[in-house]
Every structure is written in C-alpha cells, then in structure tokens.
Amino acid sequence: MRSLFLIVASMALAACPLRNPVPVEPDYPASAEGACLRLAELGCPESRVTTAGITCPTAFRKMEQVTDPHYACVIGAHDVAGVRACGSVRCLQ
C-alpha cells in the first residue's frame, strides 16, 4: 500500500508543470568571445564590428589593458539593464 501511495504521489508531482521555471544561464566561457555572444543575443551594438573594423572580442581585449571587463557579469546578465549594471558595456540601442 505504501509503495502504491509513493508511485501515485510521484506521478502527480511529475505531471504538474513548473509555475516559475528557473531561467537557464548561458553556458559561455568567461571570455571576450563569450561576452560578445551574450551581447549579440541581447541586441547590443557593441557585439558588432565597428566602422573602424574593430571586432567585439578585440574591443574587450583592449579594455582588459585598462580595466576589468567583468566577463562573468556580462555573460550572466538577463537583459540590457543587467549588462549596463556590470559597468563595462553601455549597450546603447
């Protein structure tokens, strides 16, 4: 009887949809390339090649020479406001 109860309870729980699914974090490396992929997903113009021909990863590497680009923060940002809060990218749209 106990086994039957456990089986029914587990089936009932498995059938219930999640009300607030946990957002999936991007699985990008904490690097210039990973940050650029996230910026592209969010539509930030910094992810594109500049008129001077500078790519996003190149711009991040130049930034590394003077300040912390906060790769993990940029990659983990859920939206444009989150990217801006990192302090290394403006993401002007």
N, C-alpha and C positions, 0 to 999 in steps of 0.2 A: 504494500500500500504506500509506504514511504517513497519507494522508487517511482511509483506512478505519479505521485504528487510532484516530485522533483522534475520528472520529464515534462509534465504539463506546465509547470511554472517556467521552466527554461524555454519551452516553445512559445509561451505567451510573451515572455520578455524579448525573444528573438523577433517576434512579429511586430513589436512596437517600433515605429520609426523614431529616430532621434529628433527632438524638437529644435535643439540648437546644436547642429553639427559643429565639431571643432574644425576651425579653418586649417587647411593644410599649408604648412610653411614651405616656401620654395626650397628645393634642395640644391642650391647653387653654392659653389665654393666661395669662401670669403676672399674674394679677389676682385681685381678690376673688371675682369670678364663677367663674373657673377653679378656684380653690382650693375653693370651695363645691361645685362639680360633683364634684371628686375626693373630698371628704369624704362626699358623698352616696353615691358608689359604694362607699365603704368602710363605710358604715353609721354614721358618726359623728353623734351627736345635734346637734353644732354646725352641721350643714348645714340643720337645720330651723328654722322660725320659733319664737322663744321665747314663753313665756306672756305676756310683756310686748309681743309683736308685733314684736320686732326680728328682721329677716331676717339670714341668714348674711352676705351682702355688706355690709350696714350694720355688723354687728359687726366685720368685718375692717377696714372703713374707719375705725371708731373706734379700733381697735387701732393703725392707722397713725399716729395722732396721738401715741402714746406709745412705740411700739416697732416694730421691723421684723417684719411678719407672716410673712416667709420664704415667699412665694408659690411660688417655684420648688421649694423643698424639699417643701412640702405636695403640690403637683401631681405631683412625681416620686416620692412615697412609694409603695412597693409594697404596704404593709399598714399596719395600725393602729400597730404598733410604729415603723414608719418615720415616720408622722405625728407621733407623740409625740416622736421624736428631734429633730424640727425645733424644738421648744421653744415654738411659738406656739399649739398646739392640744392639748388633753388627750385628746379623743376617748374619753370615758368611755362604755362601753356597758353 
